[in-house]
Amino acid sequence: MKAKEFRKDLRAMSVTELEAKADELKKDLFFLRMQHSANQLDNPIKIAAVKKNIARIKTIIREKETAV
């Protein structure tokens, strides 16, 4: 999914949904790091992509909190 589409979908979510999505991505990041340390990860760029998606979610959560 492209970043623009991802952000559009995220902005439609509530804060609780965003926090749940961030928790899910953090778990994915943990497993990607484990695979990377065991040399089983085919594409290490996935780690950076997941980190960026977590940052995007945190940014949108912060924007929604300050807008209230």
Beta strands, then each sheet from edge to edge (+ up, - down):
end
